[in-house]
Amino acid sequence: MNIDLDGKTVIVTGAGRGIGREIAVMAAEANANVVLCARSRGQLEEVAAAIAAKGKGGVLSYPTDLTETAVTDELVKATLAKFGGIYALVNNAGTNSIANLMLAKEDDFRAVYELNVFAVFRLTKAVVRQMIRQKSGRVINISSVAAKFGSAYNSAYSSSKAAVLGFTRSVARETAQLGITANSICPWHVDTELVRESMTRRAKMFGKSADEYLQAIIDESPQKRLIEAREVAALSVFLMSPEARGITGQSLNVCGGMMME
């Protein structure tokens, strides 16, 4: 399917690397204007250069920390000032905290929720306000299969991503008659820098090498592999397309068969 997002503007958070980077690049390849949001200015500049070389649409880099509440309105204003509208929002930025429940710290738990849940709430609320005026829009939240069956030593992450699923369904219900869709994508062990960092920390907890732990994860998968970031990006861009307008309130797994439902 040849998806054309010409003239449409997409905000992608956590766009400096991994899944967010691939979503941003693929949206640009579909001719969208792309707004890149992440903490690292250097990473965003590299992604912006890659987009400028491939896409026909415009690009805006917006380095910021989404856990700061004032940032949300500023990001939306900057996007509207440059591009005049917002067609799609991809809430991809996220973090985790690897810890045994008995050793987990409340401050670490709260920090995970601040980015994974409250930043998603604030930005979605601000962007949907604009989408309602336009009578069109796409909200895509990157959750995780861990939200559905849990992940040991990762209770903050798993529960925060489960909150995203419930939030997404509520947004979908509220906006279903307004030309807006809201969906979640649930990957499992995507081959990104963040996931490999997480695996290294987990491996130490079990007294294994990072390579041993990685191989155990691969062996657990029915497809015997890690998911690629572009697989998640491809589904994200499809959900932005007109052909996906009948899909809303769903949590779509990209997990190599780890969860079948």
N, C-alpha and C positions, 0 to 999 in steps of 0.2 A: 504494500500500500504506500502510495506517495503522499505523505502528509505535508501540507503546506500551511504554515502559520504566518504567512506574510502579513505584516501590519499589526500583528498581535504581540503583546508584551508579556513576558514571563519573568517573575521574580523567583530566583533559586537561592535558598539559604544553605550555608555550608558548602558553598560553590568552589572553594579553593582547592579541593582535592576529592578523591574517591568518587562516591556515587554522585554527589552534587556537581562535581566538575563534569562528569559524563552527561548528566541531564542537561546542564547548561550548553555544552558543546552540541549535543544532539538537537536541542531546541533551536540553536542557531543554524544548524544544518538544514532545519525545516523552515528557515528564513524568519524566525521570530526575532524581535528585539529582546535582549536578555539583560536582566539586572542581576549582578553578581553580589552576593552578600556573604561575608565571612570575616573572621578576626584578622587574618593575615593579609596585609596589603600586597606583599610580595607574591603570594600565591594567586591572588586575584589578578594582578597585573599579567602573570603568565597565562592564566586562563583567558583573559580578555584578548591577549595577543593571538592565542590560538583561534578564538572566535572570529576576530577581525580577518584572519587569513582564510576562514572557511565560509562564514555566514554572509548573507546579504543584508541582514537587519543590523540595528544599532546595538551598542553594548554600553552599559553603565556599571562601573565598579563602585561598590559601596562598602568599604571596610568598616566594620562596627562590631560591637558586642551586643547581641540580641537580648542578653539578660538585663540590660539597662532599659528601664521602662520608657524613657523619653525617646529612645531610638526609633520605635515603631512608627510613630506619626511622621518623623523626619524622613524615614526611608520611603514611605508612601508619597509624601510631598515631593521628594526628589524624583521619584519615578514618574509621577504625573506631570511634573514640570518638563521633563525631558521627552516623554513619549505620549502623554495625553490620556493614557488609560492603562488598565491592568487587566489582562485576560486570564492569566493563570498564576497561581502561587504554589510553589513547591516547598513545603516545610521539611527540609532535609537535615538541617543542623541538629546535632545531637551529641551526647556524651554518655559515659557510663562510669561506674564505680565498682571495681572488682573487690568483693569482700565477703567473708563468712558472715552470716547474719549476726552471730554473737559478737563479732568484732566491728560490725558496720557502725559508722558514726553518723549521727543525725545531720550534721552539717554537710557531709558528703552526699547523703540522700537528698537533702534539700537542694543542693547545687545541681544534681541531675534533673530534678523536677523543674527547676527554674528555667533550664534551657529546653528540655524535652517536652514540657507541658505548658508552662506559663508563657514562654516566648511564642509557642505555637498558637495559644489562645489569643494573645494580644495582636499578633500580626494577622491572623485569620480574621479577627473581628474588624480590624482596620481595612483590610483589603476587600472583604465581603461587602462592606459599606459602599465601596466604589462599584463593585460588581452589580449590586442591586440597582444602582443608578443606570448602569449599562444594560441591565437585563440579560447578562451573560457572564460566564466565568467558570473557571475550573480550579478547585482546591485539591491538591494532591499532598497527602501527608505520608512521609516515609516512617513506617512503624517497624515491626519485626515479628518473625514467627515466634520469637521468645515471648511476645505478648500473649500468645495463645496457649503455649504449654509450659511456660516458665523456663528459667535458666538458673541452675545452681550457682551460688556465689555471685549472683548478678540481680538481686532482688530489686534494687533501685531502678535499674534499666528496664527489666521485664515489666515491672508494675507501671512505670512511666509510659512505656509504649502501649500497654493495655489501656491506659487513660486516653491516649491518642485515638485508639480505635473507637471508644465510646463517644469521644468528642466529635470525631468525624461523622459518625452516624447521626448525631444530633444536628450538626450543621446541614447534612444532606436532607434531613426531614424538613428543616426550617426553610430551605432554599429551593426545594424541588420544583415549585411552580414559578420560579423566578429566572429560569434559564441558567441556573448554576448547578454544577455537580460537585460532590465532595467524596473522595475515595482515599483509602489507605493502601499502601503497598507494603507487603511484609516479606522482606528478604531473610535469608539465613546464611550467615558466614560468607559475605561477599569478599572477594580478594582485594582488600584495600589496606592501606597503611594503618588505619585505625584498628581494623580487625586483627591484623598481625601483631600490633602492639598489645591488644587485649589478650591474644593467645599467649604471648610471651609471659604476661603477668600471671595468667592462669597456670601455665606450665610450671612456673616456680612454686605455686601453691601445692602442686602434686609431685614435686621433685622430679619433673621430666624436663627434657630439653624442648626448645620451641619446635624443632623439627618433629620430634616424637609426638608432641601434642597436636601439631598440624596434621600429621598423618592419621592420627586417631579420629580427628574430625572428618577428614576425607573418607576414611573407611566407614564411618557412620552414615554417610550420605548414600541414598539409593543410587545416585548417579556417580558416586565416587569422585567428586570434584567440588571445588568451591564455585560459587556463583560469580559471574563477571559483572562489573559495574554497569557495562553497557546493556546488559540484559534488563536491569532495573530501569535504566534510562529509556530503553525502547518502550517499555510499558508505560512509563510516565508520559512520553510524548504521544503515544497512542491515546491516552486518556485526555489529552488536550485537544484531540481532533474532533471534528463535527460528528464523525461516525461513532464516537463514544458517548454521545449525549444521553443514551439510555442507561448508562452505567453510573449509578450513584449509591452512596451508602455502603459500598463494598470494601472488604479487606482482601486484597488479591495477593496470593502467595507467589513468591519467586524463590523457590527453596530446593529445587532439584528433587522434589518428592519427599522431603522430610516430614511434611504435613500434607495429608490428602483429605480434602473435604469438599 
